[in-house]
Amino acid sequence: LEGEVYHYHTKLIMKEAQTGGSFVWHQDYGYWYKNGCLFPDMGTVFIAVDKCDQENGCLKVLKGSHHLGRIVHKIVGGQIGADVERVEQIKQVLPLVHVELEPGDALFFHCNVLHQSDQNSSDRRRWAFLIAYNRASNNPMFHHHHPQYTPLMKVPDSAILECQSPMDMTGKWFMNPNDDLRIR
């Protein structure tokens, strides 16, 4: 990402056996653009908690799609996804890669990579831990449910042991789905 980055957000994808849903083709920047991030100077680390394979709905990417730029996103099958006609054209020229991973393996990808995953029809769960990063100079234009850039202050290791109130929720904020600008 060529510069100082900060933690933008984290999520745990929990596709349970026989029940995990599918995700339509999309770019993460298709969402993050609407969050006020002007540049696609962002990326995600997808860490397999469980084995990820085609049977349990592994991630699929269109190799090289990050060079396409941001694709218009709209409602697709009840989700926000990339323009279906454009994706079909892209699938004719870019190779499809099934990202099969062992637990602990990681995939680093740019925010403009087109990706999707199928339903988990196997008898095994497929969990993955995703960590997204934004370049510090790409601070969102307005406040939303993901954080603005805040410089980190390094503290000594002893600070953890000295913490007197680890469960104190004062100053913590949680997202209200009704305030999600991506679905407007």
Secondary structure as UniProt FT lines:
FT   STRAND          5..15
FT   TURN            17..19
FT   STRAND          23..26
FT   HELIX           28..32
FT   TURN            33..36
FT   STRAND          42..48
FT   HELIX           54..56
FT   STRAND          59..62
FT   TURN            63..64
FT   HELIX           65..68
FT   STRAND          73..76
FT   TURN            77..78
FT   STRAND          79..82
FT   HELIX           84..91
FT   TURN            92..93
FT   STRAND          96..99
FT   TURN            103..104
FT   STRAND          106..110
FT   TURN            111..112
FT   STRAND          115..117
FT   STRAND          126..135
FT   HELIX           136..138
FT   HELIX           158..162
FT   TURN            166..167
FT   TURN            170..171
FT   HELIX           177..179
FT   HELIX           181..183
//
